[in-house]
Amino acid sequence: MQRKPTKHLYLLIPVLLFGMIASCNQKKTSDNEEKEEVSKTTERISDDSLFNLVQYKTFQYFWEGAEPNSGMARERYHVDGEYPQDDKHVVTTGGSGFGVMAILVAIERGWITREEGFNRLKQIVDFLEDADRFHGLWPHWINGETGRVKPFSKFDDGADGVESAFLFQGLITVMEYFKDGSDAEKALASQIQQLWQEAEWSWFTKGDKVLYWHWSPNVGFKKMHKVQGYNECIIYYILAAASPTHTIDADVFHEGWERGGDIESDQVTYGYELPLRSQGAPIYGGPLFWAHYSYLGLDPRNLNDQYADYWTQNKNHTLINRQWCVENPNNFQGYGPDCWGLTASYSYKEGGGVGYKAHAPGEKKDNGTITPTAALSSYPYTPEYSMQAMRFFYDELGEKLMGPYGFYDAFNLQHDWFPKRYLAIDQGPIVVMMENHRTGLLWDLFMQNEDVKNGLKKLGFESPHLKEM
């Protein structure tokens, strides 16, 4: 599809603002060159400026858009003003884990000062310290005004192991960032370390060789949701193995997550190998958030175990997802090399309503809904293809898709459907993975943690980061 110059010039205003505050450590363009480039912009901005604009605006979801009392990430933000009942103050633990990493990016980029970032992170950690925890882990949703659990669903009114792992992934990066700073920064790092040591990961095995996702103070392990690979949850096992106080045995990982070797795959789709498979054995690799959530801190570059090279797994997963959209077997309008990306997000419902669906390649899993986070959070794996998608989203769709906190969560060209809504778990990976692509910031911070290194070694992983031990 031939690109047209954007007609929505008001969208360029944040670019001019960004030109004044851009960080001096960009890889491709110096600060002065960036300002010069922006000043020349008339109708079409450069790729570098667009990259900066999208990352900056998306970060604002976790800054301007945060829940005020807790500082945490709201579960959702609806520009259209339509919310479920009593939902405006609900914060998400997993999305907040992504959000605290985005705040570190903002400090490094110069969008906020170090002091501003520290103060917000201190507010969040203080809130988490007093919020409901169950055997040291948090629930999926918390009321941001009270700190009390908000049930996510029936029997899910206690600890959420996976969401807590996403949160701890972020908190560990914060701890590493501040641990050698001022006295106040060192105190914040110690406060996070205490929360980390209080997390009773081993409790969530229930004495079995597998981790369970949920525990409720009212119904215990009634949901009985075993976490088994392959999906987005590997960080749960890595942190459980890394715990200095409540660790799991390695065989919990090998028998639970790796299913005694059944995780291994020889699947080839569109010419791309997938070393790992889920229990459902999707030949297309599943929704793309599987390649994002656990890898915001966990560095997949040259990360290997006995079954897979994780960079190969994630890159090929992304390439398969894109190729499905290029092939477009369901003949959805708009799909192609510049418009791709299937993952979990808000979803088109018949009649124009808004639902939620884990979109993925496959006749029944794809309904024509494209989710920007799928392509943008895949930047480390497919930088050229991700930029193609970003340019299409911005140049072709303009204000229909771009809002105050970056691109809206999802759209469907088949039905001219553009809900003005955001989800924290989709916005966070965009900021973090774009930064990992250009500097590796969050990967380096998380992987330098000694407990993380010990956990990876315990489970049989190899990584260049482990050679530093």
C-alpha positions in Angstrom: 0.0 0.0 0.0 1.4 3.4 -1.0 1.9 5.7 1.9 0.3 9.2 1.9 1.6 12.2 3.8 -0.3 12.6 7.1 -2.9 15.3 7.0 -3.1 15.5 10.8 -0.5 18.1 11.5 -1.7 18.6 15.1 -0.1 15.3 15.9 3.3 16.9 15.2 3.1 19.2 18.2 4.4 16.5 20.7 7.3 16.0 18.3 8.4 19.6 18.7 8.1 19.2 22.4 10.2 16.0 22.2 12.8 17.7 20.2 13.5 20.0 23.2 13.7 17.1 25.8 15.1 14.2 23.8 17.9 12.4 25.5 21.5 12.8 24.2 22.2 9.1 24.1 20.3 8.2 21.0 22.2 5.7 18.9 21.4 7.0 15.4 20.8 10.7 15.8 22.4 13.2 18.2 20.2 15.6 20.2 21.1 18.5 18.0 20.5 16.6 14.8 17.2 15.5 16.1 16.1 19.0 16.8 17.3 20.1 13.4 15.3 17.3 11.8 12.2 18.1 13.7 12.4 21.8 12.8 12.5 20.9 9.1 9.4 18.8 9.4 6.4 19.9 7.3 4.0 17.0 6.7 6.1 13.8 7.2 8.4 13.3 10.1 11.5 11.1 10.1 11.6 7.5 11.2 13.7 8.6 14.2 11.3 11.3 15.2 8.3 9.0 14.9 10.1 6.4 17.0 10.7 9.0 19.7 7.2 10.4 19.5 5.5 7.0 19.9 7.7 6.0 22.8 7.3 9.3 24.6 3.5 9.5 24.2 3.0 5.9 25.2 5.1 6.5 28.4 2.5 9.1 29.4 0.0 6.4 30.0 2.1 5.5 33.1 2.9 9.1 34.0 0.0 11.5 33.4 -2.5 8.7 33.2 -1.5 6.9 36.4 -4.0 6.4 39.3 -3.2 9.4 41.6 -3.3 7.8 45.0 -1.1 4.8 44.3 0.9 6.0 41.3 0.2 2.6 39.8 -1.0 1.9 36.3 -4.7 1.9 35.8 -6.0 -1.4 34.3 -7.5 0.6 31.5 -8.0 4.2 30.3 -11.0 5.0 28.1 -10.9 8.3 26.3 -14.5 7.7 25.4 -15.4 7.8 29.1 -17.2 4.5 29.1 -16.0 2.3 32.0 -17.2 -0.8 33.8 -18.8 0.1 37.2 -16.3 1.2 39.9 -13.4 0.6 37.5 -11.6 4.0 37.3 -9.4 3.4 40.3 -8.6 -0.2 39.6 -4.8 -0.7 39.1 -3.1 -3.7 37.6 -0.1 -5.4 39.1 1.4 -6.8 35.9 0.8 -3.6 34.0 2.4 -1.6 36.8 5.5 -3.9 36.5 5.7 -2.8 32.9 5.0 0.8 34.0 7.9 1.1 36.5 10.3 0.0 33.8 8.8 2.7 31.5 9.6 5.3 34.2 13.2 4.2 34.1 13.2 4.7 30.4 11.8 8.2 30.9 14.5 9.1 33.3 17.2 8.0 30.9 15.5 9.7 27.9 15.3 13.0 29.9 11.5 13.2 29.7 11.4 13.5 33.5 14.1 14.2 36.0 15.7 11.4 38.1 14.1 13.0 41.2 10.7 13.0 39.6 11.0 9.4 38.6 12.3 8.4 42.1 9.4 10.1 43.8 6.8 8.3 41.7 8.5 5.0 42.2 8.8 5.6 45.9 5.0 6.3 45.9 4.3 3.0 44.1 6.5 0.9 46.4 5.0 2.4 49.5 1.6 1.6 48.2 2.6 -2.0 47.4 4.1 -2.5 50.8 0.7 -1.7 52.4 -1.5 -3.3 49.8 -3.1 -6.7 50.1 -0.6 -9.5 49.7 -1.1 -13.2 50.0 2.0 -15.3 50.9 4.0 -12.3 49.7 2.3 -12.0 46.2 -0.2 -9.5 45.0 -3.6 -10.0 43.4 -4.2 -9.2 39.7 -6.3 -6.1 40.5 -6.0 -3.7 43.4 -8.2 -0.7 44.3 -5.8 2.2 43.9 -7.5 4.2 46.6 -7.6 1.6 49.3 -5.0 -1.0 48.5 -7.5 -3.8 48.9 -7.9 -6.6 46.4 -10.5 -6.3 43.7 -11.5 -9.8 42.5 -10.5 -10.4 38.9 -13.0 -13.2 38.5 -14.8 -15.9 40.6 -12.3 -17.6 42.9 -9.6 -15.2 41.8 -9.7 -12.9 44.8 -6.2 -13.5 46.2 -2.7 -14.0 44.9 -1.9 -14.0 41.2 1.5 -15.6 40.7 2.0 -14.6 37.1 1.0 -11.0 37.5 3.1 -10.7 40.6 6.1 -12.1 38.6 5.5 -9.4 36.0 5.5 -6.8 38.8 8.6 -8.2 40.4 10.4 -8.2 37.1 9.9 -4.4 37.0 10.7 -3.9 40.6 14.0 -5.7 40.3 15.0 -3.4 37.5 14.2 -0.4 39.7 16.2 -1.9 42.5 19.2 -2.4 40.3 18.9 1.1 38.9 18.9 2.8 42.3 21.0 0.4 44.5 24.2 2.5 44.2 22.6 5.9 44.3 21.9 8.4 47.0 20.9 7.4 50.6 17.3 7.7 49.7 17.7 5.7 46.5 19.6 3.0 48.4 16.7 2.9 50.9 14.2 2.4 48.1 16.3 -0.5 46.7 16.4 -2.1 50.2 12.6 -1.7 50.5 12.1 -3.6 47.2 14.6 -6.2 48.3 12.5 -6.8 51.4 9.3 -7.3 49.3 11.3 -9.7 47.1 12.4 -11.7 50.1 8.9 -11.9 51.5 7.4 -13.5 48.3 6.7 -17.1 49.1 7.0 -18.6 45.6 7.4 -22.2 46.8 3.9 -22.0 48.4 2.4 -21.9 44.9 3.6 -25.4 44.1 1.2 -26.8 46.6 3.8 -29.5 47.1 3.6 -30.6 43.4 6.2 -30.3 40.6 4.4 -27.3 39.0 3.6 -23.8 39.9 -0.1 -22.8 40.2 -1.3 -19.5 39.0 -3.8 -18.5 41.8 -4.3 -18.8 45.5 -7.4 -17.4 47.3 -7.7 -16.8 51.1 -11.3 -18.0 50.7 -11.1 -21.0 48.4 -7.3 -21.8 48.4 -6.1 -23.5 45.2 -9.7 -24.1 43.9 -8.9 -22.8 40.4 -6.1 -25.4 40.1 -4.6 -23.5 37.1 -1.3 -25.1 36.5 1.3 -22.9 34.7 2.8 -25.0 32.0 4.7 -23.9 28.9 4.9 -22.6 26.3 3.2 -19.2 26.8 3.9 -15.8 28.4 4.7 -17.1 31.9 8.3 -18.3 31.9 9.3 -15.3 34.1 7.2 -16.8 36.9 9.4 -19.9 37.1 12.6 -18.0 36.7 11.8 -15.7 39.6 10.6 -18.6 41.8 13.9 -20.3 41.2 15.8 -17.1 41.8 14.2 -16.3 45.2 16.8 -16.2 47.9 14.3 -17.1 50.6 11.4 -19.2 49.1 12.9 -20.9 46.1 11.6 -23.8 44.0 13.5 -26.9 43.0 14.7 -27.1 39.5 12.6 -30.2 38.8 9.5 -28.0 39.3 10.5 -26.1 36.2 11.5 -29.2 34.3 8.4 -31.2 35.1 6.0 -28.3 35.3 6.9 -25.7 32.8 8.8 -27.9 30.4 6.4 -30.8 30.9 9.1 -33.4 31.1 10.4 -32.4 27.6 7.0 -32.2 25.9 7.6 -28.5 25.4 10.1 -29.3 22.7 8.9 -28.9 19.1 10.1 -29.4 15.5 7.3 -27.3 14.0 8.2 -25.3 10.9 5.7 -22.7 9.7 6.2 -20.5 6.6 9.8 -21.8 6.7 10.4 -20.6 10.3 11.3 -23.1 13.0 9.5 -23.0 16.4 11.6 -24.8 19.0 8.9 -24.7 21.7 5.2 -25.4 21.7 2.4 -24.9 24.1 0.1 -27.6 25.3 -2.3 -26.6 22.5 0.6 -26.9 20.1 -0.3 -23.9 17.9 1.6 -24.2 14.6 1.7 -20.4 14.4 3.2 -19.7 17.9 0.2 -18.1 19.6 -0.5 -14.4 20.3 2.5 -12.2 20.2 2.4 -11.1 23.9 4.0 -14.5 24.6 7.2 -13.0 23.1 7.0 -9.8 25.1 5.8 -10.0 28.7 8.5 -12.2 30.2 11.2 -10.7 28.1 10.9 -7.0 29.2 13.7 -7.8 31.7 14.7 -11.3 30.7 17.1 -10.9 27.9 16.4 -13.4 25.1 19.6 -12.6 23.2 21.7 -15.8 23.2 19.5 -17.2 26.0 19.5 -21.0 25.7 18.5 -24.1 27.6 18.4 -27.7 26.6 15.4 -27.2 24.3 15.6 -23.8 22.6 17.4 -20.7 21.7 14.9 -18.1 23.0 15.9 -15.4 20.5 15.1 -17.8 17.7 11.8 -18.8 19.3 10.7 -15.2 19.7 11.9 -13.8 16.4 10.4 -16.7 14.4 7.1 -16.4 16.4 7.0 -12.7 15.3 7.8 -13.5 11.7 5.1 -16.1 11.5 2.6 -13.7 13.0 3.5 -11.1 10.4 3.5 -13.6 7.5 0.0 -14.7 8.4 -1.2 -11.1 8.0 0.7 -10.8 4.7 -0.9 -14.0 3.4 -4.2 -12.9 4.9 -6.2 -16.1 4.3 -9.3 -14.6 5.8 -9.2 -11.7 3.4 -9.5 -9.0 6.0 -9.3 -5.4 4.8 -6.0 -3.7 5.4 -3.8 -6.7 6.3 -0.4 -6.7 4.6 3.3 -6.0 5.0 2.6 -2.6 6.6 -0.4 -3.6 8.7 0.1 -6.6 10.9 0.2 -7.7 14.5 -2.1 -10.2 16.3 -2.1 -10.4 20.1 -4.5 -10.2 23.1 -6.3 -6.9 23.3 -9.7 -5.2 23.0 -11.5 -6.8 20.1 -14.3 -6.0 17.6 -17.7 -7.5 18.5 -20.5 -7.9 16.0 -22.5 -4.7 16.0 -19.5 -2.5 16.7 -19.1 -3.4 20.4 -15.9 -3.9 22.3 -14.8 -7.3 23.6 -11.5 -8.9 24.5 -9.7 -11.6 22.6 -6.3 -13.3 22.4 -5.9 -12.7 18.6 -3.5 -15.0 16.9 -2.9 -16.6 13.5 -5.6 -19.2 12.8 -9.0 -19.1 11.3 -10.9 -18.9 14.6 -8.4 -16.7 16.4 -8.2 -13.9 13.9 -11.2 -11.6 13.4 -9.6 -8.8 11.6 -8.5 -6.9 14.7 -4.9 -5.5 14.6 -3.2 -4.5 17.9 -0.4 -1.9 17.6 1.5 -3.4 20.6 2.0 -6.6 18.7 4.3 -5.1 16.1 5.7 -2.2 18.2 6.7 -4.4 21.2 8.4 -6.7 18.7 10.9 -4.0 17.7 14.0 -6.0 19.0 13.0 -9.0 16.8 11.8 -7.3 13.6 13.0 -3.6 13.6 12.4 -3.0 9.9 9.0 -4.6 9.9 8.0 -2.9 13.1 8.9 0.5 11.7 6.8 -0.3 8.6 3.9 -1.0 10.8 4.5 2.1 12.9 4.6 4.3 9.8 1.3 2.8 8.5 -0.4 3.4 11.9 0.7 7.0 12.0 0.8 8.1 8.3 -2.3 6.3 7.1 -4.6 6.2 10.2 -3.6 9.4 11.9 -5.9 10.7 14.7 -8.2 7.7 14.2 -5.6 5.6 16.0 -3.3 8.1 17.8 -4.5 9.5 21.1 -3.0 11.2 24.2 -1.1 8.1 25.3 0.1 6.8 22.0 -1.7 4.5 19.6 -5.1 3.2 20.9 -5.2 -0.4 21.9 -6.7 -2.0 18.7 -8.5 -1.3 15.5 -10.4 -3.2 12.8 -10.3 -1.8 9.2 -12.8 -4.4 8.0 -15.5 -2.7 10.2 -14.0 0.8 10.4 -13.7 0.2 14.2 -11.5 2.5 16.2 -12.3 2.4 19.9 -10.5 5.2 21.9 -9.3 2.9 24.7 -6.1 1.8 26.3 -4.9 -1.2 28.3 -1.8 -1.0 30.6 -0.5 -4.4 29.6 -0.4 -3.4 26.0 1.1 0.1 26.4 3.9 -0.9 28.8 5.7 -3.4 26.5 5.8 -0.8 23.7 8.0 1.6 25.8 10.2 -1.0 27.3 10.8 -3.2 24.2 11.5 -0.1 22.0 14.1 0.9 24.6 15.6 -2.6 24.8 16.0 -2.4 21.0 18.0 0.8 21.0 20.0 0.5 24.3 19.2 -2.8 26.1 18.5 -0.7 29.2 16.0 -2.9 30.9 17.6 -6.2 29.8 21.0 -5.1 31.3 19.5 -4.0 34.6 17.4 -7.1 35.2 20.1 -9.5 34.1 22.7 -8.0 36.4 20.8 -9.0 39.5 22.6 -11.7 41.3 19.5 -13.6 42.4 18.3 -13.7 38.8 21.6 -15.0 37.6 21.5 -17.7 40.2 18.0 -18.7 39.3 18.9 -19.0 35.6 21.9 -21.1 36.3 19.9 -23.3 38.6 17.4 -24.0 35.8 20.1 -24.8 33.3 20.1 -21.7 31.2 23.1 -20.2 29.3 23.4 -16.5 28.7 26.3 -14.0 28.1 25.1 -12.3 31.3 25.9 -15.4 33.3 29.5 -15.3 32.2 29.9 -12.2 34.3 29.4 -14.1 37.5 
